[in-house]
Amino acid sequence: MAEEHNVTVITAKHDKNLPEYEKINGVNVIRANLMFKVSKGYVSVDFLKKFRKYQKEADVVNLHLPMAEAASLSYLTSPKKLVITYQCDVNLPKSLTNSLIVKCMDMSSRISFKRAKKIIVSSFDYAENSRVLPKYKDKWEEVHPTSSFYKKFSNDFEVARDSQKTVIGFCGRIVEEKGIDVLLQAARIVKKEISNAHFLVAGDYNNIAGGSIYSELKSKVGWDESYVKFLGKLSPQELIEFYYSLDLFVLPSINSLEAFGMVQIEAMLAGVPVVASDLPGVREITRNTGMGEAVEPKNVEKLAEVVVKVLNNKDRYIQNKKKINDLYGIESAASKYISCFQSLIRNTSFESVQADFRKYDA
């Protein structure tokens, strides 16, 4: 019989129309009221109150960082049951204010790292190149991010394709760190080499935390709408069709806010090779799967060159879907998390028994 886990997620009520409590796929979701938003983050005293209440009942507390409140939350939790999942280093545009924000966020992360029993990282490659993680290497556990969306990619899925077009796609938020400006510039070079090349850019450019750069791209970089199309936000079904319509997927991210790039896995599960930036963590996916190439970030000419190379040798990069699932699927990530949590609970129980014996001996 499968082991059951009672999971409670505490998050922000980012949309006032959302309920304060609901159950989603068996998971208890509790939303805290906001005081106000700051760029991509928020301030919420209610979040601290709810966390303090519910962490007492938990065998394991899993914080996802970076988070401004991480230091405070870690002190509200017993170190014996604290696990940190570290998503990425904070990377903001250069300014005095942003520099202060980054330093405060890093300090908050380091304080929580000291108290945590384990630190989950998306890859050892990213962790080794992080600003804040190397000092805590003895606590690292490598668990790749995953998504239930992966299950939607089936072998029998078919989509009508235009055989007269070579389609290159991007999917993600229309924000600075994604390097979309680099892709748009590279597109002009690729078009000269592959005359039937078309570029599809999928992703919301209206409702973006921290602000979209769509208008800036349009005014400063521009694109030829005869072969470059911005699709906006897609529904899950439309997103599946998008991936299956591609000949190549490109992830041209430019900095450490991109620590993994789950969209690469989605493309690969649809049988589509990938060209991604040679960034720590991001580059691991094409290396481990053999289903693409990594290219120097921000290098327009090199990106165009590698895109043309992969398209001209596409069959060489196609791998079996089972290989992708074995490396990065839901089951492998879930089993690693469960193993980590169970080891924590076992150690905590053992320490409790030892403490009881010490009391008895005294």
N, C-alpha and C positions, 0 to 999 in steps of 0.2 A: 504494500500500500504506500502511495506517495506521501512524503512527509509534508505536513501543513505548516505554513508560516503566517503569522498574524502581522501584517504590515500596515503601518500608519505613516502617511506622508504629510508633513506640515509645509505649506507653501504660502505664497502671497495671493491675495484676492486681487489680481491685476485687472480684472474686469468686474465692475460693481454688480453686474447681472448674474455672476456666478454664485452658487449657494455656498454657505459657510462650511457645510459638510455634505459629502456624498460618497458613495461606494462605487468604485470603478474597477471592474474585473476582479472583485474580491479585495481590493485595496482601499483602506480608509483614507480619504483625502480631506484634510482640514485646512481651511484657508483663513489666513490672518488679515485683518483690516489694515489698510495702509494709512499712514499719516501724510506722506507725500513721496513723489518719485524724484530720483536724481539720476539723470542720464539713463543708463541701462539698469540701474538699481532702484531701491526704494528704502524708506525708513518706516519701521513698524514696531511700536512698543507691544502691540498685541501679539506679534510673532514671538517675541521673547517670553511673554506670559504663557502662551500655548506650549512652546517648547519646554519650558520649565516643568509644566504639568505632565506632559506626556512622556518625557524622557525618563521619568521615575519608574514608569511601568515597563520600560523596554529592557530586553536582554542585551541588545546591541543598538547603539546609536550611530547612524551613518550620516555625517555631514558632507555636503557637496560644496567644494570651494572652487574659486575664490569667492569670499563673502565677507563683507565689512564686519558683520557680527560674529565671525568665526571664533575669535579669541574669547569673547563673552560667553558664547554657547559652550565652548570647550570647558570653561570653568564651572558651568552649571551641570556638567556631566562627569561621572566617574571615569577616570582614564582607563580603567579595566575594560570598559565596554565601548570605548570610543574608536570608531573607524572613520578616517577621512578619505573621501574620493576627491582627488585633485584634478580639475578639468584642464586648466591652462593658466599660464602667467598672464597677468593683466598687462595690456599694451594699449596706451592711449596716445593721441596726437601730442606733440611736444608743447608744453606750456608750464608755467610755474604751478598753476592749480592742479593740472593733471599729474605733474611730477609728485606733488604732495599726496594726491590720492593713491598713486601707485605705491609709494613708500608705506602709507598706512595700511593698504591692502596686504602688502607683502609681510608687514610686521604682524598683522592679525593671523595670517597663514602660518607663520613660523611659530607663534605662540601655541596655536592649536596643534601643530605638528609635534611639538615637545610633549604635549599631554596625550596624544593619540597612541593607541596600541599598534595600529596598522595604518598604512597610507596606500590607498589604491591608486595606481597610475595607469594611464591608457597604454603606455609603452615605456620600457626601460630607456629607449632612445630619447624620448621626450624628457623623461625625468632627469637623465644625465646632463641634459642641456638647459634645464630650467634654472631660473635665478634663485629659487628658494628651496628646491628639493634635495640637491646633492648631499647636504649635511645629514640627512635623515635616511640614508640608503638602507640601513639595517631594518627599516620598517616597511620598505616597499613591497607591494604585491601587484603584479601585472595582470590587469583584467581589462580587455578591450571593451569599449562602449558598444552597445547593441540596441536593437529596436525591433518591436513586434512587426514593424512595416516590412522587414525582410521576408516574412512568411507569405507576402502577397506575390512574390516572384515565383511563378510556376513554369514548368517545362512546356506546358501546352498553351501558353499565352501567345496570341498572335495579334499583330497590329499591321494595318495597311501601310506600306512604305512606298515612298517615291523613289524608284530605282534610278531616276535621273539626277538625284541629289546625293551628295556626301554630307551627312549631318553631324555637326559637332555641337555638343551641349554643355551647359553649365547649369547647376542648380544650387541655390543658396540665397541668403539675405543679400540685398543690394547695398552693401556697406564697404567701407574703405579696405578693410583687412582681407577681403576676398580677392583683390587684385583684378577686378573686372576691367579696369582701364587697361591693364596689360593685355588681357585677352582681346579687347576690342582693337588695340593697335596691332596685335599679332594676326588678327583676322584678315587685315588688309594684305599682309604678306602671304598668308596661306592661300588667299583667293587668287593670287597671281600664279601660284604653283598648281593649285587644284581648282580649276575654273568652275566646277559645279559645287563647290563648298558652300554650305549654309550653316549659320550659327543660331542656336536657340538658347536664350537666357531665361531660365525659369526661376521665379522667386518674387516674393512680395516686395514692392518698392514704394508702398504707400504707408503701411502701418508698421514701422520698424522702430524698436527700442533704440534710443540713441540717435535716430535719424537716418534716412536713406540718402544715398549720394546720386540717385538717379538724375536729378536736375543738373548736378555738377558734371556728371558724365556726359550728359547731352550737350552742355554748353562748352565744355573744355576738350572733350575727346571726340564725341560724335560718332555716328556709324551710318552705314549705307543700309537703309531699310529693305533694299532689294535682296540682301543676303544675310542680314542680322535682324533678329526679331526678339523683343522682350515679351515674354508670355505672361508675366505677373504671377500671382499666387495660383497654384494649381490644386485641385481636389486630389485626394489619394488615387482615385481611378485615373485621372488625367496625368498624374505624376508617373504612374506605372506605364501608361501609353507613351509618355515622353521618353522614358529610359529605353523602352524597346524600339523606339524609332531612331535611335542614335547609331552612328558608326564609331563615334569616339566621345568620351567624356573628359572634360578638362577642369581641373581644380587649381587655379593659379594664385592661391593665397600668398600673402606677403610677409606675415609675421606670426609671433608665438600665440596669438589668439586662436589660431588653427593648430590644434594639437593632435588631431587624428584624421578627421574628414570622413564621416560615415557615409556621405554621398558616394564615395569611391566604391564602397561595398555594394551599395544599391545598384550602381551601374554594372559592376562585375556580375552580380546575380542575374542581371538581364542579358549577360553575354557580351557586354560592351567593354573594350579595353580603356585604359585611363592614362592621361598625362597629368601629373600632379607636381606641385612645387617640392623641391628638395629641401623640405623643412623637417626638423626633428619630429618624429612621430608620424607625420603625414607620409614621408617617403617609405616608411616601413611596409605599407600595404602593397605597393607595387613590387617592392623587393621580395616580400614573403610569398606573394601569389604568382609572380612572374607575368602578371596581366597588365603590364604597362611600363611607363618610364617616369623617372623623376627629373625635373629640370630646375636650374637655378632660378630662384624667385626674382621677379621684377625684370628679367632679361627678355625683352620682347622678341628679339631676333632668334634667340635660342628656343624660346617657347614655340615659335612658328616652325622652326627647323624640326623639332622633335614631334610636333603634331603631324607634319607631313611624313616624317619617317614612320611613325606608327600606322598611319592610314595606308601607306604604301606596302606595309608588311603586316596587315591586320591579323591574318590567320596565325601568325607566329605567337601572338599574345593571348589567344583565346584559351581559357582553361576550363576544366570540368567544374560545374557548379558545386559538386560535393566538396571539392578542395577548398573553395571559398567558405562554405558553411562550416567545415571542420576547423578552419582557422579563425573565423570571425562570426560564426553563427550565434544564435540566441542561447542554445543549449550549453555551448562551451563557456560563454560568459557567466551564465547563471550558476553552473556547477562550481566555477572558481569563486564566485561571491559566497555561495553557500559554504564551501570549504573554509573560506576565510572566517566567516561568521561563526561556524561551528567550532573552529579551533579557539576562537576567542572565548566562547561560552564554556568550553571544556577547561581552559586555563583558569577562567574566573572561578568556576566551580571548585577546581583543585585548590586554588589559593584560599577559597572560603573554608574548605575542609582543613587545610593546614592551620588557618587562623583559629578554628575551633579546637584543634589539638593543642595549640599553644596555650589557649585559655585553660584547657583541662589540666595541662601539665603545671600551669602556674598555681 
